[in-house]
Amino acid sequence: MTIEFLCVHCQAHIRVPDRAGGRGGECPRCRKKIKVPKKSTLPAAPPEAAPAPVAAAGPATKSSAATRTSSSAIPAAAKVASIPKPNEHDELEVEFSSVDEATGQEVSPAASRHAAPSSASSAVSPVEVTQTTSKKPRTVKVRRRGDSTGLLMGVVAVILVTCLGGAGYWWSTQKSILKEQVKAYAHAPESIPKVSVRSTSLMVDEATREKVFSALERNQLPLLSSVMEIYISAKGDELNIAVNRGKQTQFVAVEIPTESPIREYFQKNFETLAKPQLDLLKTSGSEFVEAYGRQLSGKGTPGEIPRFRDSFALPQLVGPLGFHLVAKTGDGNSYRCVAEDGPLLWFLLPPGVKNFSIEGRPIGNQTLLPVQLEVTVTSDPLPDSKAEPVNPPDAAQPAPGNMEMKDDEKGMKDPQEMPDKKGMDMEMKPDPAMKSDADMKPDPKTSEDK
C-alpha cells in the first residue's frame, strides 16, 4: 500500500510507502519540511491499477501489463526497498528525487531514474537535483570561524611577543646604563691643552706636506663657530691643534670621581672604546693635509675643510672617554667634549647653565658607552689637574697621529689673546653630523649683539 498526498507548500503530488505514515520528510520540489499523513489524502487508485500481481511475481497478464503501461507509478517493492525501516525513536527523513514540474509526473524516491517519460516529457527532460543538506554549509562555517580565530590569535601572539621583547630590551638597557651624579666647575681655564701631530704619521707625498706645513706655519687655519673656535697651525714637523670658546659659550669642567663606576667600566672595555677613535685618526689627518693642499692650489671644493673639525681636530683634542661623551642641556642642544686635563673633561656650554646631563654619544648605529651623568655646576674652585687622569695609562700613549699633550705657555682665555687670524678664515656652518652646531638655538641676548 502507498500513501498519496499533496505538498502543503507547493502542491506537488507525492507518493510514499505506508510505513512512512506519520513521519517527517522533505518535499523534493520546494525542499521544505513536510509531514507524511498516516493515510492517503487523495482518491484511491482504481482496483485494476493495483500492483498486487507484480508483488506476487506470477506470469503477467495482458490487463496487468496494460495497467503497468498506463500507470506512471513505480512498483511498490522498489519504493519500499529505497526507504530504511523507521526507528520509533528517530524522525524519518525521506529523501526524494525530483522531476521537472512540466512533466506532470508523480514524484517518488526513484522516479527520476527509472520512470518512463510521458508524452509531456518530450518537451522537458527530467532533471536530477543534487541534494545539499543544511549540515554541510554549517560545518564549513564553523571551520571558517576556527581558521579566523586561529589567525587572530596568531596576530595577537606576535604583537604580545614584540611588546614583551621591546619591554625586555628597554629594561635591560636601563639596567646596564651607568648612572651617576657629578660636579662641574664654570671657571675660565688658565690654559687648555694643545695637541701636536707629527708629520711622519701623515701618509701624504712630500711636496704636499711641505706646502701645507709652510702655509700653516705662516698663517694658522681658524675653524670658527658660535660654539667653539679651532685653530690649526704648524711648527717644524708638527701640526698644532688648539681650542677656544665660541662667542656664545663658556668652558665648563666636569670631574669624574676617582672611585666611579664609569672609570671601572672604561678600564675593563678600553680596547673596544678606543677602537672607533683610533680608526678615525688613522686616515683623517692625511685626508686633511691633502684637502688643504688642494685648497692652496685652487683645486679644492667649497666647504671641504670645515668637516675636518669633527673628524680630525676634535678627535685629536680628547681621549677615548671624551670621544664617546656628549653634554645635553635643557634646550635640547648637544655639545661634544673638547678637551681633557687630568680628571677633568671640558665642555663648551652656554653661559649660566646650572644643570645638564652627559650621555654616551651615538657612533654609527650604536652607543658603546652606556652612561647617564646628572651634572650640577658649582662655584667651587677647580680640583688639582694633576690628580689621576680620566683615561687609563694606556690612553696617555701617542695616538695614531702621534699626538702629544702640551700646555700652551701663553694660554688662551679670550679670542683677543689668540694670534692674528690671517689666511683662510673658515666659518663653520650648521653641519647635520654635529648636533652641537646644527641644534644650537640662538640666545636672544647674543643674537641681538650679532
C-alpha positions in Angstrom: 0.0 0.0 0.0 1.1 3.6 -0.6 0.2 6.9 0.8 -0.5 9.7 -1.7 -0.8 13.3 -0.8 -0.1 16.8 -1.9 2.7 19.0 -0.5 1.2 21.7 1.7 3.7 24.2 0.4 3.9 23.7 -3.4 1.0 21.2 -4.1 3.4 18.6 -5.5 1.9 15.1 -5.9 3.9 12.8 -3.6 3.6 9.0 -3.1 5.4 7.1 -0.3 5.1 3.7 1.3 2.6 3.3 4.0 5.4 2.7 6.5 6.3 6.4 6.3 2.9 7.5 7.5 3.1 10.0 10.3 6.8 10.6 9.8 8.6 13.8 8.6 10.3 14.3 5.3 11.3 16.9 2.7 9.4 17.9 -0.4 11.5 17.1 -3.5 10.3 20.2 -5.3 10.4 23.0 -2.7 12.8 21.4 -0.3 10.6 22.3 2.7 9.8 20.1 5.6 6.6 18.2 5.4 4.8 15.6 7.4 3.6 12.4 5.7 -0.1 11.7 6.6 -1.0 8.3 8.0 -3.5 7.8 5.2 -3.7 9.0 1.7 -5.4 12.3 1.2 -6.0 11.7 -2.5 -8.6 9.4 -4.0 -7.5 5.8 -4.1 -6.4 4.3 -7.4 -8.8 2.1 -9.4 -8.7 -1.6 -8.4 -7.3 -2.6 -11.8 -4.3 -0.4 -11.3 -3.3 -2.3 -8.1 0.2 -3.6 -8.2 -0.7 -6.9 -6.5 0.1 -9.2 -9.5 3.6 -7.7 -9.7 4.2 -8.3 -6.0 3.1 -12.0 -6.5 5.8 -12.4 -9.2 3.3 -14.5 -11.2 3.0 -14.5 -15.0 1.9 -11.2 -16.3 -1.5 -10.9 -17.9 -2.5 -8.5 -20.7 -4.6 -6.5 -18.3 -1.8 -6.2 -15.7 0.7 -5.2 -18.4 -1.6 -2.6 -19.7 -2.1 -1.4 -16.2 1.7 -1.0 -15.8 2.0 0.7 -19.1 -0.8 3.2 -18.4 0.3 3.9 -14.8 3.3 6.1 -14.1 3.8 4.7 -10.6 6.9 2.6 -9.7 6.3 -0.9 -8.2 5.7 -0.7 -4.5 8.5 -3.3 -3.8 11.1 -0.9 -5.3 9.8 2.0 -3.3 9.8 0.2 0.0 13.4 -1.0 -0.6 14.6 2.5 -1.1 13.4 3.7 2.3 15.1 2.4 5.5 13.0 0.9 8.2 12.0 3.8 10.5 13.1 3.7 14.1 10.4 4.5 16.5 12.6 7.0 18.4 14.1 8.8 15.3 12.5 11.1 12.9 12.3 9.6 9.5 14.0 11.8 6.9 12.6 10.7 3.5 14.9 11.7 0.6 13.1 12.3 -2.7 14.2 12.7 -6.3 12.6 15.5 -8.2 11.1 15.6 -11.8 10.7 18.8 -13.7 7.3 20.3 -12.9 6.3 20.5 -16.6 6.1 16.7 -16.9 3.2 16.4 -14.6 4.7 13.1 -13.4 4.3 12.0 -9.8 7.5 12.1 -7.8 8.9 9.2 -5.7 12.2 8.2 -4.3 13.4 6.6 -7.6 11.1 8.3 -10.2 13.8 10.5 -11.8 16.0 7.5 -12.6 13.5 4.8 -13.7 10.2 6.3 -14.7 9.5 6.3 -18.4 8.9 9.7 -19.9 5.3 10.6 -20.6 4.1 12.4 -23.7 4.6 15.7 -22.0 8.3 14.8 -21.1 9.4 15.0 -24.7 9.4 18.8 -24.3 11.3 19.0 -21.0 13.6 16.2 -19.7 13.7 15.2 -16.1 16.4 16.9 -14.1 18.2 15.2 -11.2 18.7 17.7 -8.4 21.7 17.0 -6.1 20.6 17.1 -2.5 22.6 19.5 -0.3 21.7 19.2 3.3 21.9 22.1 5.6 24.5 20.4 7.8 27.4 20.8 5.3 27.3 24.6 5.0 27.1 24.9 8.7 30.2 22.6 9.0 32.1 24.9 6.6 31.1 28.0 8.5 32.3 26.5 11.8 35.6 25.7 10.1 36.0 29.2 8.8 35.4 30.6 12.2 38.0 28.4 13.6 40.5 29.5 10.9 39.9 33.2 11.5 40.1 32.7 15.2 43.4 30.9 14.8 44.7 33.8 12.6 43.5 36.4 15.1 45.2 34.5 18.0 48.4 34.3 15.9 48.4 38.1 15.3 47.8 38.8 19.0 50.6 36.4 19.9 53.0 38.2 17.6 52.1 41.6 19.0 52.4 40.3 22.5 55.8 38.8 21.9 57.0 42.0 20.2 55.8 44.1 23.1 57.4 41.9 25.6 60.7 41.8 23.6 60.7 45.6 23.4 60.0 46.0 27.1 62.7 43.4 27.9 65.2 45.2 25.7 64.3 48.6 27.3 64.6 47.1 30.8 68.0 45.5 30.0 69.4 48.7 28.6 68.1 50.7 31.5 69.7 48.3 34.0 73.0 48.5 32.1 73.2 52.3 31.9 75.8 53.7 34.3 74.0 56.5 36.2 75.9 58.9 38.5 75.7 62.4 39.9 78.8 64.5 39.4 80.0 68.1 39.8 81.1 70.6 37.2 83.1 73.9 37.5 82.4 77.0 35.5 85.8 78.7 35.6 87.8 80.2 32.8 90.8 77.9 32.5 94.3 79.2 32.8 95.2 77.1 29.7 93.7 74.5 27.6 95.8 71.6 26.5 97.1 71.8 22.9 97.7 68.7 20.7 100.6 68.2 18.3 100.5 65.8 15.4 103.8 64.7 13.8 104.2 64.9 10.1 105.7 61.4 10.0 102.3 60.0 10.9 100.7 61.6 7.8 100.5 59.4 4.7 100.9 62.1 2.1 103.5 62.9 -0.5 106.4 65.1 0.5 105.5 68.0 -1.8 102.0 68.3 -0.4 103.3 68.0 3.2 105.8 70.8 2.7 103.3 73.1 1.0 100.7 72.6 3.7 103.1 72.9 6.7 104.7 76.0 5.3 101.4 77.7 4.8 100.1 76.8 8.3 103.4 77.9 9.8 102.9 81.4 8.2 99.2 81.6 8.9 97.1 79.4 11.2 93.8 78.0 9.9 90.8 79.0 12.1 87.7 76.9 12.1 85.1 79.1 13.8 81.6 78.7 15.0 79.4 80.2 17.7 80.2 77.2 19.9 83.9 76.8 19.6 87.0 78.1 17.8 89.5 75.6 16.5 93.0 76.7 15.3 95.3 74.5 13.3 98.9 75.7 12.8 102.3 74.2 12.1 105.7 74.4 13.6 108.6 72.4 12.3 107.4 68.9 11.5 104.3 69.1 13.7 100.7 70.3 13.3 99.3 72.0 16.4 95.6 72.0 17.3 94.1 74.3 19.9 90.5 75.1 21.0 89.0 78.3 22.4 85.4 79.1 23.5 82.9 80.4 21.0 81.0 83.7 21.1 78.0 82.0 22.8 79.7 79.5 25.1 81.9 79.2 28.2 84.2 76.4 29.4 82.7 74.0 31.9 84.9 71.3 33.5 83.3 68.0 34.7 85.1 66.0 37.3 85.0 62.2 37.1 85.5 60.9 40.6 88.4 58.5 41.3 86.0 55.9 42.7 83.5 55.8 39.9 81.6 53.0 38.1 82.4 54.8 34.9 86.2 54.5 35.5 85.8 50.8 36.2 83.7 50.2 33.1 86.0 52.3 31.0 89.2 50.4 32.1 87.5 47.0 31.5 86.4 47.9 28.0 89.2 50.2 27.0 90.2 48.4 23.8 86.6 48.4 22.5 86.0 52.0 23.4 89.3 53.2 21.9 88.9 51.5 18.5 86.5 53.9 16.8 88.7 56.9 17.6 91.9 55.1 16.5 90.3 54.0 13.3 89.2 57.6 12.5 92.5 59.1 13.3 94.4 56.7 11.0 93.1 58.5 7.9 91.6 61.8 8.9 95.0 63.6 9.4 96.2 62.6 5.9 92.9 63.5 4.4 93.0 66.9 6.0 96.5 67.7 4.6 95.5 66.5 1.1 92.3 68.6 1.2 94.1 71.7 2.4 96.8 71.2 -0.2 94.1 71.3 -2.9 92.7 74.5 -1.4 96.1 76.1 -1.6 96.4 75.0 -5.2 93.0 76.4 -6.1 91.6 72.9 -6.9 89.6 72.4 -3.8 85.8 72.4 -3.5 83.9 74.9 -1.3 83.1 73.6 2.2 85.7 70.8 2.0 87.8 71.9 5.0 85.2 72.6 7.8 84.2 68.9 8.1 87.7 68.2 9.5 86.8 70.0 12.7 84.7 66.9 13.8 86.7 64.2 12.0 90.2 65.4 12.7 90.6 68.2 15.2 88.1 67.2 17.9 89.2 63.5 18.0 92.8 64.7 18.4 91.9 67.0 21.3 90.3 64.4 23.5 91.0 60.9 24.7 88.8 57.8 24.3 86.5 58.8 27.1 85.8 62.3 25.9 85.4 61.0 22.4 82.3 59.0 23.5 80.6 61.6 25.6 78.2 64.5 24.7 76.6 67.1 27.0 72.9 67.8 26.7 71.3 71.0 28.1 67.7 71.7 28.9 67.1 73.4 25.5 67.8 70.1 23.7 71.2 71.0 22.3 74.2 68.7 22.3 77.8 69.6 22.9 80.9 67.5 22.2 83.7 67.2 24.7 86.6 69.5 23.6 89.5 68.7 25.9 90.7 66.6 28.8 93.1 67.6 31.6 93.7 65.1 34.4 90.4 64.1 35.9 88.6 66.9 34.1 86.5 66.7 31.0 86.0 70.1 29.3 82.8 71.1 27.5 81.8 74.4 25.9 78.2 75.3 27.1 76.0 78.4 27.0 76.8 80.8 29.9 74.7 80.4 33.0 74.0 76.7 32.7 73.4 75.2 36.2 72.4 71.7 35.4 72.9 69.4 32.4 73.4 65.8 31.6 76.2 63.8 29.9 75.4 60.7 27.8 77.1 58.3 25.6 77.5 59.7 22.1 76.0 57.5 19.3 78.7 56.4 16.9 77.2 54.9 13.8 74.2 52.8 14.9 75.3 52.1 18.5 76.3 53.8 21.7 79.4 52.0 23.1 79.5 53.9 26.4 76.2 53.5 28.3 76.4 56.4 30.8 73.9 59.0 32.1 75.5 61.6 34.3 73.4 64.2 36.1 75.7 67.3 36.4 75.4 70.2 38.7 77.5 73.3 38.1 79.1 74.7 41.3 81.2 77.7 42.2 83.8 75.6 44.0 87.5 76.0 42.9 88.8 73.7 40.3 90.3 70.4 41.6 94.0 69.6 41.2 94.5 68.8 37.5 97.5 66.6 38.4 95.2 64.1 40.0 94.5 60.7 38.5 93.6 61.2 34.8 90.3 60.1 33.4 91.9 57.8 30.8 93.9 54.8 32.0 97.7 54.8 31.4 97.4 53.2 28.0 95.4 56.1 26.8 98.3 58.5 27.5 100.4 56.9 24.8 100.6 58.7 21.5 97.5 58.0 19.3 97.8 57.2 15.6 98.7 60.8 14.9 101.5 60.6 17.5 99.7 63.3 19.4 101.4 64.7 22.5 99.6 66.9 25.1 101.4 70.2 25.6 100.4 73.2 27.7 100.4 76.5 25.8 102.6 78.8 27.8 100.7 81.9 26.8 97.3 80.4 27.4 94.0 81.1 25.5 91.5 82.8 27.7 89.8 85.0 25.3 89.6 85.4 21.5 91.6 88.6 21.8 94.6 86.7 23.1 94.7 84.5 20.0 97.3 85.1 17.3 96.2 87.2 14.3 93.7 85.3 12.2 95.5 85.5 8.9 95.0 83.3 5.9 91.9 81.2 5.5 89.1 82.0 7.9 86.8 79.1 7.8 83.3 79.9 9.2 81.6 76.8 10.4 78.1 76.3 9.0 75.5 74.1 10.6 76.5 70.5 10.0 73.9 67.7 10.4 76.6 65.4 11.7 77.4 67.8 14.5 74.5 68.3 16.8 76.2 70.9 18.9 76.0 73.4 16.0 73.1 72.1 14.0 70.8 72.0 17.0 72.0 75.3 18.6 69.1 77.6 19.4 70.5 81.2 19.5 70.4 83.0 22.7 68.2 86.1 22.3 70.8 88.3 24.1 73.7 87.2 22.0 71.6 87.3 18.8 70.9 91.0 19.4 74.7 91.6 19.8 75.1 89.9 16.4 
